[in-house]
Amino acid sequence: MDKAKPLVVIGLLGTTLDNPIGPARWTRWRPTISLFQQEDEEIDRLELIFPAKFQALADRVIADIQNLSPRTKVITHHLEFPDPWDFEAVYSGLHDFAAAYPFKPDEERYGIHITTGTHVAQICLFLLTESGFFPGSLIQTSPPRRGHPAPMQTIELDLARYDRIASRFAARKQQAEGLLKSGIVTRNQKFNALIGRIEQVALASTAPMLLWGPTGAGKSQLAKRIYELKRDRRQVSGPLVEVNCATLRGDSAMSALFGHTKGAFTGAESARKGLLLAADRGVLFLDEIGELGRDEQAMLLRAIEEKRFLPLGTEREVVSDFQLIAGTNRSLAEDVRSGRFREDLYARINLWTFLLPGLAERPEDIEPNLHYELEQFARKTGRQVRFNREAREAFLRFAAGPEGKWTANFRDLNAAVVRMATLAAGGRIESPMVEEEIGRLRAAWSVQQESSRVIELFGPDGADDLDRFDRVQLEEVLKVCSESRSLSEAGRTLFAVSRKEKASVNDADRLRKYLARFGLAWADVNHGL
C-alpha cells in the first residue's frame, strides 16, 4: 500500500479473540489490538464494526487502542447479524455498509482486516474487496512468535501477480482436455470446443450423456476418458462397465443387463448380477444403445430414473447408482419416429448430446493422429517406426485430400498405419509402401461405395445421373424396403410422421408412386424376409 496517504482500517470486532479482560489481556493475542502494535505502520483511523450488544467490549478495546496509539481515531458502526453464519444476510449487511461508506481513495488508503469475525464474514469481506466494493487491500494479523511482535500481512488481490497459480489451473484444464482427447492435440477448432464442453459437463453433472457419431469416430475411447477424468477427480469410485448393445440378443440381453437369479430360466444354473449392478458407483457405457429391445429400454429407463430395477426371476429390487454414457451411430430421433426407440427413454438421455465428427470432417487432425498411431504401434510392439519425408508427405496429401473417405474413421487410419509399420524394414516407411497402402484404401472404399443399393440397381453411371439429394433419399428408402415385410409396412415406417396429419392414409400407394418415379417396383427393392 502507498504509505504516503493516511491508512484507514475497516474491521469487525472480535467478540471472542478481542475479549480477554484484566491485566492478562496484554499477554494474550488480540487481533484488533495487534493492528496497533506494528513498528512500521501507523493507523490514522479505525472503522470498527460490531453488533450493539457488544458495545461494552468495544469500549474496552477502544480504550486499549488509545493507550497504544493516541493519534488513531476510532469510529464505531453498529451492524446487526441475526445469524452470523447466514451467508446471504452477512454479505448483504457488509455490502450495504460498503455502498454507503464515503470512500476517498485519492486521499486515503484502506486496509480490510479479515482476521476477526466468523468464517462467513471473512469470506464476505474477501469477496467484497476482491470485487472492488471495498477499494483497498486485505490485511491479516497473526499470533506473535516467541520474541517477535504480532505480524501484520497485506494480501494482494492482483491476480496478475500470480501467474504460477494461473498456469497451474491452465495446465490442469489442458491435462483434463488432453485426457479426453487421448493425449492428441487436435487442430480442429470445433472439435476442441466440443471436448472442452464435454469436460465441463462431465465434471459438473451426473446426468446421462449421449455420444452420437459414425462408427470409428472414437465414442468408446472418449467414454473411457470421461470415466478416467471423473475417477481422477474422485467423482466415481466404481468401475467402467461397457457393452456394445448390438451384441445383446433375445433373452440373454435382459439377463446380461439386469442379471438373474439361479433357476430364473432354463439354463440359469447360477445367479448373475448383470452389468447395471456391476457399474454401481461407476459409469455404464452402452454403445449402440439403439439396438436394445423395447423391453430392455423400459427397464433401463426405470434404472436411470430410480436407481433400482428387478433382476430376472426375483421380485426383490436391487439398487445401483451409476452414470450412463450412451453411444449411437444413427439418429435416435428418427428411431423414435419410426417406433424403434422409446420416446421417454430418448427424452431422458438426450439432455447432453454430443455429435462427434468423423475423421474426414477433421482433415487437419490427420497429421497429429498419424504421429499418435505410430507411438501406439511402438508402445505395443517395441518397434520404433518412422516415415521418410517423401513418404509422409505423399500419405498426408492423400489422407487429408478429397480422396480420403475414411469411412471407418480412426479404425481405417489405425489399420493403415499398422499395415505400413509392420512391413517397414529397418523401421522406415518409404514411398512404395505408401503407394501400396493408398491403393489398398482406394479399393476398400470403392467396394464400400459400390455396395450401395442405388448403385446395385442403377449401376455406377446411372447412380451418377441422379441428383445428390435424390440419391441420398432413395438410398434410405431402399434400406427400409429391404428390411420390411410388405409395401405397407415400409410405407408406415417411412411416413410415420406425415401420416398422423392425414384423415385417411394409403402408405403403400404413396411408396409405390415414389418408387415408380425411378422406374422401380416393390419386387425390385425387396427380396423377401
Protein Blocks (a to p, Z undefined) as FASTA:
>chain_A
ZZkbccdddddddfklmmpgcjklmmpccfklmmmmcfkbccfbdcddddfklmmmmmmm
mmmmmmmmmmbccdddddddfblmlmklmmmmmmmmmmmpccdfklpccdddfkgccfkl
mmmmmmmmmnomagcdddddddddehiacddddddfbfklmmmlmmmmmmmmmmmmmmmn
nopacfbfklmmmmmmmmmmmmmpccdcdddddehilmmmmmmmmmmmmmmnopafbdcd
dddfklpgcjllmmmmnopaehkaghiabccebjmlmmgoiacddehkllpcfklmmmmm
mmmmnopacdehiabdcddddddddddfbdfklmmmnopacfklmmmmmmpccddddfkl
mmmlmmmmmmmmmmmmmmmnopacdddfklmmmmmmmmmmmklnolnommmmmmmmmmmm
mmmghhiacfklmmmmmmmmmmmmmmmmmmpmklmmnojmlmmmpcfklmmmmmmmmmmm
mmpcbfklmmmmmmmmmmmmpfbdcfklmmmmmmmmnopafklmpgbZZ
